[in-house]
Protein backbone atom coordinates (compact mmCIF):
# COMPACT_ATOMS: atom_id res chain seq x y z
CA UNK A 1 0.00 0.00 0.00
CA UNK A 2 3.00 2.36 0.26
CA UNK A 3 5.39 3.53 -2.49
CA UNK A 4 8.45 1.33 -2.86
CA UNK A 5 11.26 3.90 -2.57
CA UNK A 6 14.89 2.96 -3.14
CA UNK A 7 14.21 -0.26 -5.08
CA UNK A 8 16.79 -1.17 -7.72
CA UNK A 9 15.26 -1.70 -11.17
CA UNK A 10 17.20 -3.64 -13.83
CA UNK A 11 16.50 -3.45 -17.54
CA UNK A 12 18.20 -5.77 -20.03
CA UNK A 13 17.75 -5.61 -23.78
CA UNK A 14 16.85 -8.90 -25.41
CA UNK A 15 18.16 -10.39 -28.63
CA UNK A 16 21.58 -10.84 -27.03
CA UNK A 17 22.55 -14.09 -28.67
CA UNK A 18 25.71 -12.71 -30.25
CA UNK A 19 26.57 -9.93 -27.78
CA UNK A 20 29.37 -10.13 -25.24
CA UNK A 21 27.89 -7.34 -23.11
CA UNK A 22 24.36 -7.82 -21.72
CA UNK A 23 23.39 -4.17 -22.24
CA UNK A 24 22.20 -3.91 -18.64
CA UNK A 25 20.79 -0.62 -17.31
CA UNK A 26 20.05 -0.05 -13.62
CA UNK A 27 18.13 2.70 -11.89
CA UNK A 28 16.52 3.19 -8.47
CA UNK A 29 12.97 4.19 -7.62
CA UNK A 30 12.40 7.68 -6.20
CA UNK A 31 10.65 8.56 -2.92
CA UNK A 32 7.25 8.21 -4.60
CA UNK A 33 8.18 4.77 -5.98
CA UNK A 34 8.47 5.88 -9.60
CA UNK A 35 11.30 5.62 -12.12
CA UNK A 36 11.91 6.67 -15.70
CA UNK A 37 13.54 4.85 -18.59
CA UNK A 38 14.55 6.20 -21.97
CA UNK A 39 14.64 3.76 -24.87
CA UNK A 40 17.16 4.70 -27.54
CA UNK A 41 16.22 1.82 -29.81
CA UNK A 42 13.37 -0.55 -30.47
CA UNK A 43 13.50 -4.15 -29.32
CA UNK A 44 12.52 -6.63 -26.64
CA UNK A 45 13.37 -5.91 -23.02
CA UNK A 46 13.37 -7.69 -19.66
CA UNK A 47 12.64 -5.62 -16.53
CA UNK A 48 13.07 -6.73 -12.93
CA UNK A 49 12.63 -5.03 -9.54
CA UNK A 50 13.21 -6.91 -6.28
CA UNK A 51 13.14 -5.82 -2.66
CA UNK A 52 13.16 -7.43 0.78
CA UNK A 53 11.48 -6.06 3.90
CA UNK A 54 11.96 -7.27 7.45
CA UNK A 55 8.66 -8.00 9.18
CA UNK A 56 7.86 -8.71 12.81
CA UNK A 57 5.25 -11.30 13.50
CA UNK A 58 3.09 -11.31 16.60
CA UNK A 59 5.62 -13.65 18.22
CA UNK A 60 8.28 -10.95 17.92
CA UNK A 61 10.57 -13.00 15.67
CA UNK A 62 11.96 -11.38 12.55
CA UNK A 63 11.00 -12.65 9.12
CA UNK A 64 11.85 -11.30 5.71
CA UNK A 65 9.24 -10.69 3.05
CA UNK A 66 10.61 -10.65 -0.50
CA UNK A 67 8.80 -8.90 -3.33
CA UNK A 68 9.67 -9.13 -7.00
CA UNK A 69 8.22 -7.83 -10.26
CA UNK A 70 9.39 -9.09 -13.65
CA UNK A 71 8.10 -8.11 -17.07
CA UNK A 72 9.10 -8.67 -20.68
CA UNK A 73 7.90 -6.22 -23.29
CA UNK A 74 8.64 -4.86 -26.73
CA UNK A 75 9.43 -1.25 -27.59
CA UNK A 76 8.34 -0.28 -31.09
CA UNK A 77 10.19 2.20 -33.30
CA UNK A 78 8.76 5.72 -33.43
Secondary structure by P-SEA (a helix, b strand, c coil): cccccbbbbbbbbcccccccccbbbbbbbccccbbbbbbcccccbbbbbbbbbbbbccccbbbbbbbbbbbbbbbbcc
